[in-house]
Amino acid sequence: MPTSSTTPAPGTMTVRVCDRGTGRDYVGVSVRTVTVSDRCPQCDGPRGVDTIRNHNFHEDGEWYSVDRWTNPCGHIDMYSAVLAEFRAIQAGGAE
């Protein structure tokens, strides 16, 4: 049975993250909704799925809303790393 877009599949979490591009030149801000593993990529402990909360910030004259969470293991998920994990999953490079 397929899951809805608001309910992540078991073993995953869906979050909104800030994307400032992958190149050296600043291209502005966009917010991406991505689905990644609910396990910490550093230690395989649980990610902070239960601590996801909204964070509003102002940049380039606009307001944006993204998600923040705290991993119980203490490892910090940088948005750029979460985006890279998502892109690897999309490319079929992640388990």
C-alpha positions, 0 to 999 in steps of 0.5 A: 500500500503506497504511503501518502506524501505527508507520511514517510515510508517506514525507515525514512523521514521527510524534511524541508531543508535549505538548498544554496546550490552545489557550486562555488557561486551563490545562486540564492536560496531554495527550500527542498522537501526531501526524504532520507533515512531515519538513521544517523549517517555517521553512527547508524543511531536514530535521527531526531524524527521526533524532534522535527520542528519549524525554523523560519529565517530571513535571507535576500529579502525573503522569509523561508521555512525549513525543518530542524531536528536534534539527533539523540546521538549528538551528530549534527545533520548539515543541510548540504549533507542531507541534500547529498544523501537525498541525491544519492538515493534518487540516483540509486546510490544509497541502500 
